[in-house]
Amino acid sequence: MFCRSLCLATGRWAEDHNASVSAIVLNDRAEPDSRYVNGGFSGYVAAHKSKARVVGSYIQQTLAHRPGLIVFGHVSLAPLLLIPTTRDSKTCVFAYGIEVWHSPGRIAEQALRRADSVMAISEYTRTELLRQMNVNPDKVNLFPCSLDPHWIPEEPDCESPEGVPVILTVCRLNQDDAYKGVDSVIRSLPAAVKECGPLAYRIVGQGDDVSRLKALAEELNVSALVTFAGELSEGELRDEYRRCSMFVMPSEKEGFGIVFLEAMAHAKPVIGGAHGGTPSVITHGATGLLVSRRDIGGLSQSITRILKDNELRVRLGRAGHKRLLDDFTFRSFEANLDSFLQRMTGDR
């Protein structure tokens, strides 16, 4: 999602500055989405998960075009900048979260030190990267995420949703992503129901951890309250945000949390983890609530507090919506990118 925004903003910038941009994408299996890849793009390689094709295309393009700037969208791709064909180009690597909260390996560390610039999406990620690796702090800068450019913030609808209150989580549901805290939300439901009465918990996403989470819900006798909605279309996902009473994801290893921006776009109160980069998005008590993923009692109390206090629910929803418009729109993203590209390319 971040790289979609990056592609759209870079293509627009290239058009405005008589430049061209091409992309090599590891995981894509189809033609690019024209909503994001347009404008100044002169090429796009969908590598179909083939690392060999990524490397081959990278060498071919760097030899043929001698680009002024090469941007690596993930630390795992950064070792490519050690290939000699990159020697005449400036380089930048984007860092998100857990991949740089510990050493990514000797070669990747070497690449990060060699890069001309490293952009971290949150202050926490920047701090951890510098703590873990011997990288010049002067070249590690902040570059926050934005709401998807095609996800237009709606006018705040602060009416209390009709019917049973709905708690919503949107995330990957793989075993490796258990840190997102879906299991903690499930564990918090019995106490929340006891205080607030009937409610529903809807989980959007898919992965290999679903069976464990379903078993946990059955063990706690809350399976009737929990719905695993699977992977949804963009329109269906927006409907989930519109219908929910609050968004909850107490992740303890989040680099930023674009899903919080999506909830804020619908003026929904949010509860996030008091860990990692989430506090870069949510200010506790002002634009949402923060709680430790492992503090099940605190999570239950936070959910109960919002459900029982309509004034708080409205205030947090409106404040989050305003924070989004002030700091995390695509317009802000483009302004940050313009400053970055002007600094990196100069008169080239």
N, C-alpha and C positions, 0 to 999 in steps of 0.2 A: 504493500500500500504506500509506504514511504517512497519507494522507487518509482511508482506511477506518478506521484506528484513531482518527483525530481525530473522525470522524463518530460512531462508537460511544461514545467517551468523552464527547463533547459532548451527545449525546442522553441519556445516563444522568445527566449533570450537570443538564440542563434539567429532567428529571423530579424530581430531588431538590430543586431550587430553584424549583419552580413557574414555570419559564420555558419558552419555546418556541424552537425552532431550525429554520431552513429552509436548504436547500442549492441552489446553482446549479452544475451540473457541466458543463464544456465538452465533454468527450469521450464521456460516456456516451450510449449509444443505446437503453437499455432501462430497465425499472424497477429501482430500487435493490435491492441485495442486503440482504434483511431481517435478515441476521446482523449488519449494521453500521448500517443506517439504520432505527432504531426509536425507542422511547421518546418523548422530547420533541419529535420532529420534527413540524412542522405543514405542511411543504411540501418538495418535491423536484423540481427542474427538470433533466431530462436534455436538454442542448442539441444533441446529435447533431453535435458539432463546428461548430456555427453560432455564430460570434462575435456576429453580430447578435442572435441569440436570447439569448445571455448578457447583452449590454448592455441589451436591452429588458426582460428579466426582472429584472435588477438595479435599473434605474430604477423599475420598477413596484413591486417589493417594498420598496425603501427609502422610496418615497413613501407606500406604504400602511401600513407597520408602524413606520417610524422606529426601527430596531433600536438597542439599546444598544451592541452591539458587532458589527463586521463583520470576519471573518477571511478573508484572501486566502491561498489554499493554495499560491500560486506567485507569484514576482516578476512574471511576465509578465501577471498579472491585476491587479497593484497599481495601474496607472493608473486603474482604475475609481474609486478612492477620491478622485480629483480632480474627479469629477462633483459638482456642487453638492448633489445630494440626500443626500450623505453627511455634510453639514456638522454635523449634530447627533449623529452616532454616533462612538464611539471605533473605531479601526481598528488591525489587526495584520496583518503580512505574514510568511509563513514563507519562509525562505531555506535552500536545500539544499546546493548545491555550485557547479558551474562557472558557473551563471547569474549569480552575484555575485562570482566570482573575477576578473571584469573588468567594466567598466562595462556595465550592461544597456541603456544608452541614456538620453538626457536626460530623457524623460518618466518612465520607470521610476525613475530616480534622484530626480526631484522627488517622486514618490509615496512612496518610501522615507523621504525626509526629512520628509514631511508626516505619515506614519503615527505613531500614538501608541506603537506597539511593533513591534519586528522580532525574530523568533525564529529563531535559527540552530541547525541540528541538530548542529553540531560546533564545537569551539573553532577549528579551522582555518578553517571557513567564516566564523565571526564575525570572525576576524583579517583575512581577505582582504577581506571586505565593508567593514570600517572603513578598510583601507588604500586601497581603490579609490575609495571614495565619501565625501563629506562628510556623514556621518550621525552624529548625537549618540550617542556610545558608551554613554551611560547608558540608552538605550532598546533597545539590542541585547543580548538575553539568550540563554542556551542552552536548548534544548528537544530533548534526544536522542530518537532513534527508539526503537521497542520491537519486540519480536517480535510478529508478528500475534497478536491476542487469541485466535484460534481454533487457533493452532499451539502445542499444549501441549508443553512440554519433556518428552522421554522420560527414563526412568532411564538413566544412562550405561551403555552396553554397550561395554565396553573390550576385548572379545575381538577378536583379529585377524580381519578378514573372510576368509572362505575363498576359495581360488582366486587368480587373478591380481590384484594390487593395482590399485585403481581410483582415478584422480584425477578430481575432479569440478569443473566450472565452471558457474555459472548466471548468465547475463547477456544483455543485448541484443546482437545480432550485426550491428548496422548499421555502415556505414563511419564514421559520425560517432562511434561508440562504440569505435573501435579502441583507445582509451586503456585499455580494460578489461584488455588484456594477453593475450588468448587466443593471439595470434600468438607472444608470448614463451613461453608454456607449450609450444606446439608445437615451437618452436626448442630448448627445453630437453630434449625427450624423448630424442634420440639419446644424449646423455651419461648421462641417468638410466637408460636401458635398459642401457647398457654397464656401469654400476655395479651395478644391481639385478636385471637380467634382465627378463623379459617384464612388461609392465604395460599398462593400458588407460586412455585418456583420454576421458571422456564430457563432452560440451558440451551443455547445455540452453539453448535459446533460438533465436530466429530473426531474420533480418534480411538486408539486401542485401550483407553482407560475407562470407557463407558461401562463395561460390565462390572468393574470394581465399584464404580460410583452407584450403579443401580443396586448392587448388593448392599452397599452401605445404607442407602435409603430404605431398603426393605428391613434391614437389621434395626433401624431406628423407628420403624413403623411410620415413615413419612412418604413412602413410595407413591401414595395417591396424590400427594401434593406436588411431586416433581415430574416435569415433562422434559424429555430429551428431544429437542426439535430437529436435531441434525443440522446439516448445512443448508442454508436458505439463499434464495436469490436476493439481490440488492433491495428490491421492492418489499419482499417479505420481511427482510431484516428491519427495514425502516418501520414497518407496521408493528413489529415487536417492541421497538423503542417507544412508539406512540402509545401503545396500550399498557406499558409497564408503569408501576408506581415508583420504582427506583431501580437503579443499576448497582450491582454489587459484584466486585471482584477483588478480594483481599490478597492480591498477588504479592509474594515476598521477593520476587526477582524481576520486576518489570523495569525495562529500560525507560519507558515513558508511559505508554498506554493510550493508543489512539482511540480505543473503544470508549474511554471516558469522554473524549471529545464528541463522539457520536451521540452519547447520552446527553451531554450538555447542549448539543444542537437542538434537542427536543425539550430542553429545560427540565430534565429529570434530575432529581437529587442522586448523588453518587457516593458510594462507600468503597474506598480503595485500601490497599495495604500500606501501612506506615513503614514502608521499606523501599529501597532502591530509588528509581526515578519517579515513582508515583507522586510524591510530594511536590515535584516540579509542576504537576498538573492540578492537584487538589490541595487547597489550603484548608487545613482542618478547622472546622467550625465556621468557615467563611464560604467556601465554594463546594463543600462536601465534608465527609467525615473520613478519618483514617483510623485503622485498627490493625493490630498485629494479626497475621493469618492464624496463628496458633492460639489466640485468645478467643476461644469459642464464646465464653460468657460476654466478653466485650463486644463481639460481633452481634450476638443476639440483642444486646442492649441498644446497639446502634440502629439495627433494623427496627426494633420496637419504638425507639425514640422518634424516628421519622414517621412511622405508620400512625403513631398516636398523637403527633403534633403537626397538624395541618399547616400552621403558620411557619414552622421550621421547614417543612417539605417545600412549601412555595418559595421561601427565602433562599434556600440552598439551590433550588432549581433555577431561579432567576439569576443568582450570583454566578453560578456555573456558566449559564448562557452568556452573561456579560463578559466573563473571563475568556471564553472562547472567542467572542467577537473582538476583544481587545488585543489578544496575544497569539491566537492560534488559527487564524484564517489563512486561506491559500494566498491572499494578498500579502500577508506578513511573510509567508514562506518565500514568495517571489522576491520580495524586497531583500530578504537575507541572502538569497541565491545571487541576486544582482550584485550586491556588495562583495560577495565571495568571488564571483567570476571576474569582476573588474580587478580585484586585488590579485588574482592568480594569473590572469592573462595579460593585463596591462594593455599595451599597444599591439599585441600579436594578432 
